[in-house]
Amino acid sequence: MADPRSISGLTEDEALEFHAQFKTTFTAFLLIAAFAHALVFIWKPWF
């Protein structure tokens, strides 16, 4: 029987769980970065 793990060493369920958490944290990072850029732009516009 074939090994259920992929090249990353994760099972499909583990990979799906990791991907869901990654999407959440990456979205939070993008929102914080956009907010920080907006604050800097309000303070000192670069255009």
Secondary structure as the mmCIF struct_conf table of DSSP 4:
data_model
#
loop_
_struct_conf.conf_type_id
_struct_conf.id
_struct_conf.beg_label_comp_id
_struct_conf.beg_label_asym_id
_struct_conf.beg_label_seq_id
_struct_conf.end_label_comp_id
_struct_conf.end_label_asym_id
_struct_conf.end_label_seq_id
BEND BEND1 PRO A 4 PRO A 4
TURN_TY1_P TURN_TY1_P1 ILE A 7 SER A 8
BEND BEND2 GLY A 9 GLY A 9
HELX_RH_AL_P HELX_RH_AL_P1 GLU A 12 TRP A 43
BEND BEND3 LYS A 44 LYS A 44
#
